[in-house]
């Protein structure tokens, strides 16, 4: 976790979640550790979604950038729907429906709309793949082998996600510091 005090509130929330996962994962229960491991990715998802929503709430021009990103560029609606709708609320709804663990969708959106790069490392992808197996295959990989999450694997997952989120948070403060209240 970041050692300096210049972070966003969203990073502070993420760091609290990661710290709670770290403390709870010390239990010697393989099932609980697998579930906590899956929650590492959930913490990432919550952070990325919160940041995206915060940016479009704080800067209407960024909402337009999001709408122009490839992810949403082809979204079509009738004129009647547009006239009767709160388009900001509609965009918020679209963002809330993004699977923020799907970094191949999220990284281009953040890059195009906010000029924020998300470094997708092999370690991050491995954590996301394992989380998928935990959530959708009851912890087994495609060959039927159960993922045994060791304390070291849990710590590696926590560190990989923290590096990713720390880097995104640093970029956010560099580009949009005025839109965030640093912690």
C-alpha positions in Angstrom: 0.0 0.0 0.0 1.1 3.5 -0.6 3.1 4.9 2.2 2.6 8.6 1.5 -0.6 10.5 2.4 -1.5 11.7 -1.0 -4.2 9.4 -2.3 -7.8 9.7 -3.2 -10.6 8.7 -0.9 -11.3 5.9 -3.3 -7.7 4.5 -2.8 -8.2 4.8 1.0 -11.4 2.8 0.7 -9.5 0.2 -1.4 -6.6 0.1 1.0 -9.0 -0.5 4.0 -10.6 -3.4 2.0 -7.2 -4.9 1.2 -6.1 -4.6 4.8 -9.2 -6.4 6.0 -8.7 -9.1 3.4 -5.1 -9.5 4.6 -6.1 -9.8 8.2 -8.9 -12.3 7.6 -6.8 -14.4 5.2 -4.6 -15.4 8.1 -7.2 -18.0 9.1 -6.3 -21.5 8.2 -9.5 -22.3 6.3 -8.9 -23.1 2.6 -12.5 -22.2 1.6 -12.5 -18.9 3.4 -9.1 -18.0 1.8 -10.5 -18.8 -1.7 -13.5 -16.6 -1.1 -11.2 -13.8 0.3 -9.0 -14.2 -2.8 -12.0 -13.7 -5.1 -12.8 -10.5 -3.1 -9.4 -9.0 -4.0 -10.7 -8.6 -7.5 -14.0 -7.2 -6.2 -12.0 -4.5 -4.4 -10.4 -3.6 -7.6 -13.8 -3.4 -9.4 -15.3 -1.2 -6.7 -12.3 1.2 -6.9 -12.4 1.5 -10.7 -16.1 2.0 -10.8 -16.1 4.5 -8.0 -13.4 6.5 -9.8 -15.2 6.5 -13.2 -18.4 7.6 -11.5 -16.6 10.3 -9.5 -14.9 11.7 -12.6 -18.1 12.0 -14.7 -20.0 13.5 -11.7 -17.3 16.1 -11.1 -16.5 17.1 -14.7 -19.3 17.0 -17.4 -16.6 17.2 -20.1 -15.4 13.8 -19.0 -18.9 12.4 -19.3 -18.7 13.4 -23.0 -15.3 11.8 -23.3 -16.8 8.6 -21.8 -19.7 8.7 -24.3 -17.1 9.1 -27.2 -15.0 6.1 -26.0 -15.2 3.0 -28.2 -17.1 1.2 -25.4 -20.1 3.5 -25.8 -19.7 5.1 -29.2 -22.2 2.8 -30.9 -24.9 3.1 -28.2 -28.0 4.2 -29.9 -31.3 5.6 -28.5 -34.4 7.0 -30.0 -34.9 10.8 -30.0 -38.0 10.3 -27.8 -35.9 8.4 -25.2 -33.2 11.1 -25.3 -35.7 13.9 -24.8 -37.5 12.1 -21.9 -34.4 10.9 -20.2 -31.8 12.2 -17.8 -28.7 11.4 -20.0 -26.3 11.8 -17.1 -28.3 9.2 -15.2 -28.3 7.0 -18.3 -24.5 7.2 -18.5 -24.2 6.4 -14.8 -26.4 3.3 -15.4 -24.2 2.2 -18.3 -21.1 2.5 -16.2 -22.7 0.6 -13.3 -23.3 -2.3 -15.7 -19.6 -2.6 -16.7 -17.8 -5.7 -15.5 -14.8 -3.8 -14.1 -12.8 -7.0 -13.7 -12.7 -7.2 -17.5 -9.7 -5.1 -17.9 -9.6 -5.6 -21.7 -12.8 -3.4 -21.8 -12.0 -1.1 -18.9 -8.4 -0.2 -19.8 -9.4 1.3 -23.2 -12.2 3.1 -21.6 -10.0 4.7 -19.0 -7.3 5.5 -21.6 -9.7 7.0 -24.1 -12.0 8.9 -21.7 -9.6 9.9 -18.9 -6.1 9.4 -20.4 -5.3 7.0 -17.6 -3.3 3.9 -18.4 -4.0 0.7 -16.5 -1.0 -1.6 -16.5 -2.3 -5.1 -17.0 0.4 -7.5 -15.8 0.5 -11.2 -15.9 0.2 -11.3 -12.1 -3.1 -9.3 -12.3 -4.4 -11.5 -15.1 -3.6 -14.6 -13.1 -5.5 -13.3 -10.1 -8.5 -12.5 -12.3 -8.4 -15.9 -13.9 -8.2 -17.7 -10.6 -11.1 -15.5 -9.3 -13.2 -16.6 -12.3 -12.6 -20.2 -11.4 -13.5 -19.6 -7.7 -16.7 -17.8 -8.6 -17.9 -19.8 -11.6 -16.3 -23.3 -11.0 -16.4 -23.5 -7.2 -12.7 -23.0 -7.1 -11.7 -25.6 -9.7 -9.8 -24.8 -12.9 -11.0 -26.2 -16.3 -9.1 -29.5 -15.6 -11.0 -29.9 -12.3 -8.1 -29.1 -10.1 -9.0 -27.2 -7.0 -7.2 -23.9 -6.5 -5.4 -24.0 -3.1 -4.8 -20.4 -2.1 -1.7 -20.3 0.1 -0.9 -17.3 2.3 1.8 -16.4 -0.2 -0.6 -16.6 -3.1 -3.0 -14.4 -1.2 -0.3 -11.9 -0.4 0.8 -11.9 -4.1 -2.7 -11.2 -5.2 -3.1 -8.3 -2.7 0.3 -6.8 -3.8 -0.5 -7.1 -7.6 -3.9 -5.3 -7.2 -2.4 -2.7 -4.9 0.3 -1.9 -7.5 -2.3 -1.5 -10.2 -4.6 0.7 -8.1 -1.7 2.8 -6.7 -0.6 3.5 -10.2 -4.1 4.5 -11.4 -4.5 6.6 -8.3 -1.2 8.4 -8.9 -2.3 9.2 -12.5 -5.7 10.4 -11.3 -4.1 12.9 -8.9 -1.6 14.1 -11.5 -4.4 14.6 -14.2 -7.4 15.5 -12.1 -6.1 16.4 -8.7 -8.5 19.3 -8.4 -11.5 16.9 -8.7 -10.4 14.8 -5.8 -9.9 15.6 -2.1 -6.6 13.9 -1.2 -6.6 11.8 2.0 
